[in-house]
Every structure is written in structure tokens, then in C-alpha cells.
């Protein structure tokens, strides 16, 4: 497969095979390393097309439904693509509204993945409000394990990670190999700024979580998310009472 490079003056030959048969971890690592180099500076659409052309049905998009930008990009490039949403049982109603809007209006296949235990079952086994006592444990059971289970069907997945979101994400590559998961991680809007996101949303009328208009800078589960204050990092409202910046999905 070939793509126009960032300048539009030449072609990038990524060598994607015609079939989408299972690849070994070493093959996926090598593939990700080359694509990470070749696609740096490419458009989000080019990165998305490479991903779906390369992995076919072994590829999915993951979305927190803070907005539907990445899902929308892939719906244009590869209609019918799987979009995985982790339904933790602790989402704001506004988040579920975005999910339902995406499922109803976009040409994608939304898969809502739930934890093995309901919130009530978790409370019964581990005690109520685990999120307030051991947020890492709660995140593992309600996000990390469900994602690992969902990704067993795929060799690669896309996220909406951006370098400008926080210092911990400043070096996010557009394509990388996740050694812990043994899969390729695609970040098509890694180089975008918040202004780029807003322009895309405005141009395509993309669904956005209404909580952003109510002072939230980053949106997760309702017990562990607060409004951000003026001048704060957008993710400062996540797990504000703990020395925790990530749920574990991206580490």
C-alpha cells in the first residue's frame, strides 16, 4: 500500500499485505515501527486508512465518548468499523448519550463492553465505593480487564490520544507497538491540538459530550471526575484526590 506523504510530493510504501491473517508479535512490532516512522506527519485520514487496510476485521476503534472525532474519522475512511466503548456502569448520562448518538447516526458498529461484575456485585465483594479507596483496583476491574478482553478479537486498535493533553502524553507516537498487550496501537490525532479537534467538530458536526460546556476538561466515570478550574491541566479533574493521572488503559 502507498500513501501520499505529509508534503504530498511523494509516496510512502507501507507494504501492507492483501490478507489480514494473524501476525506474530514480532511481525506486529516491526510493522508498527515502520508505520510510526512513515506516517509521522501524515493526516489522520491517512493513518486511519493505513490501519484499516492493514488489519481489516482485526482492527477496532476505542472511544471514551468524550467526543466522537476518531470514530467519525474512521466512519468516513472505513464504514462499518468496530467502535469499542467500555461501559463501566459509572458513566455520566451525557457520556452514554454520545455513545447512543454515534450508534444511531454514524456508519460504525458500536460494541459496549461491560465489566464482569455489575457495580452492585463489586460493592458486595469488595465493599462500597472502591473507587474512593483503591481507584487503581476499580479502574482495572471496570476498564483495563474489559478492554483486554475486548481486544482479544483484534491485532490493532485506535485511540484518541493527543500529545497536547498532558505531559504524560507529550511523546505519543501515531503508531506504536504495545508490548504489554502484544498489539499495535494507532493514534491518528496524536499531533492534533485542541484547536484542530474543535475545527473538525465544527466542520462535521461531530457529537460532543455536553459536560465540556459545564466546566469539565476531561471526562471519565462520575465518581472520579470533577470540573477543572481556570488554568488547570484539562486532566486535573480526574482522580483529583489521588496521585493518579491515568486509568491504566494507556500505560
N, C-alpha and C positions, 0 to 999 in steps of 0.2 A: 504494500500500500504506500502511496505517496501523498504528501500534503504540501501546500504552499508554506514556505517558512514565514517568519514574522514580517519580513520586508516585502513578501510577495514576489521576490525576484528569482526564487529557486524552489526546488522540491526537496522534501525530506522523505527519504525512503526508509520506512519503518519495518518493512519485511514481514508484515502480518500474514500468517498462513490463511488459506482459504477456509479450512475447517476450524472448529472450536473444540477440538478434543482436549482431554485433560492433559495438563502440563505438570512437570515436576516442579518442586520448589526452586531448584537451581535454574530451570528454564524461565520461571516467572521472575526470579531475581534479575537475571540477565536482561529479560525483556523490559522490566521496569527501569533498570539503569539506563538503557539506551533511550527509551522513550522520555525519561526525565531530562536527559540532555537535549534530545532533538526537539522536544515540544516546549521547552522553556522559551517564553516569548511568543508562543502561538496563541491563537484566540481560544476562548472557552469552547466554541463550537468545534474547532479542530481537535482539541483534546478529547472532547466528548465523542466525536466521530471515530477517532483512533480507538477509544476504549470499546465502543460497541462493535466496531468492525473486527477488533482483535479477539474479543471474548464472547461475543454473541449472547446466547442464553445463559452463559456462565458469568454474567455481569449484572450488577444492580446498582441503583442509586439509593443512598440512605439520606433521610431528611428528618430534621427535628421539627419541621413545620413552623419554624420561626418566620420563614418566608418560603416561597416555592420557586425561587430563582433557579436552582440547579435542576430541580425536577422539570421546570419549564424548558430549560436549555436542551435537556435530553429528550423531552417530548417532541421537540422540533427536529432533532437530529435522528432519533431512533424511536418513532412512535410505538407505543405498547411496552416500553421498557419497564421492568420491575422497579418500584419505589418502595423501599422498606422503611416503615415507621415503627419505632419502639413505643408501644402503648403501655407505659409504666403503671397506669392506674392512678397516677398522681398528677396528671397534666391539668393545666388550666382549661376551662371550656373554650377559650379563644384559640388555643392550640388545636384542639380537636376540630374546631370549625374550619381551620385552614386545611387540615387533612381531608375533611369531608368535601370541601370545595375543590381541592385538587382531584380527588377521586371522581367527582361529578363533572368537571369541566375540562380536564386535560386528558390527552391520549396516552395515559400511563396505567400501569397495573399496581395499585397501592396495596401493599401487604402490611397489615397491622400485626406486629409480633408482640405477644404478651409474655410476661414472666411466668415461671412455672407455678408460682403461688399468687393468689389474689392478695390485696393489701390486708384484708382481714385474716387470711391464713398466715401471712407473715407476722402480723401482730400477735396471733395466737402462739406461734412457735418461738419468736424472738423478742416478744414484748412490744407494746405500742411505741410509736414514734422512734423507730430505729434510726430514721434519717437524722434525728436530733442527737443521738448518742453515738452512732457509728455510721456516718454518711458514706464512707467507702464501702462498707459491707452492704448497705442498702443499694448503692449505685451498682455494685456488682450483680446483685440478685435481680434488679429491676431493669438494668440496661446492658451491662457487659455480657453476662451469660446469655440473655436473649439475642444479642447481636451475634455472638459467636455461633449460636445455634442457627440463626437465620443465614449467616454467611457460609454455612456448610454446603449450601447449594451453588456457591459461586467461587470463581477464581479471582475475581476483582470486584471492587466497589468504588463508588464515587461519594465524596463528601462535599460540604460547602465551606470547608476551612479556608480562611484568608489570613495572609501574613500580617495585616494591619489590625487584627482583632485583639491581640495581646502579645507581650514579649515572648511568651512560651510558644507562639505560633509564627514567629518572625521568619523562620527559615523553612517554612513548609514548602516542599517541592511540588511541582504539578503532577508528577508521577513518582511513586516510590514503592519499594517492597517492604511490607510489614512482616518482619521476621517472626514476630510473636504469633501472628495469625497465619503466616505462610501464604499470604495473598498480596495482590497488587492493589495499592491504594491510589486512587485518582482524585486530584484536587483541581478541577478545571478553572475555578475562580480564585486560586491561591494568590495571584498577583493583583487582583482587583482591590480597589479602595471602596470605602463606604459610598463615595460619590458614584462610582461605577455601578454598584448594586442599585442605588436609587434611580439612576438613569435607565437601567434595564427594567426595573419595576414599573417606572412611568411609561416607558415605550410600549411594553407588552401587557400592561395592566395585570401584573402578577399578584396573586393573593399574598397578603402580609398579615402577620399576627397583630391584632388590634392593641395588644399590650404595649407595643412600642410607642403608641400615642399617649400612653398613660404613665410614661416615665421609666419603663424598663429598658435597659440597654442590652440585655441578653436574657433569654427565656429558657428555663428548664422546668423541673417539677415545682409545683406551687409551694411546698413547704420549705424549699431551699433556694428560693428566688425572691429578691426584693427589688424595689425601684432603685435606680442609681442616682447619685447626687451630681450636681453640676461639677464638671471637671474630672469625674471619676472615670477609670477604665470601664468600658462597656460591660466587662465581665465581673466587675466588682460586686455586683448584686448576687452573684452565685456563691452559695456556701459562705456567706459573709461572716459567720461566727467561727469559721474554721480556717486553718492554713491549707486550703484546698482550692485548686483552680480548675481542675478537670475531673470529669466523672469517671474517667478510665477508658473511655472509648478510643481516645486518640493518643495513648501513651503505651 
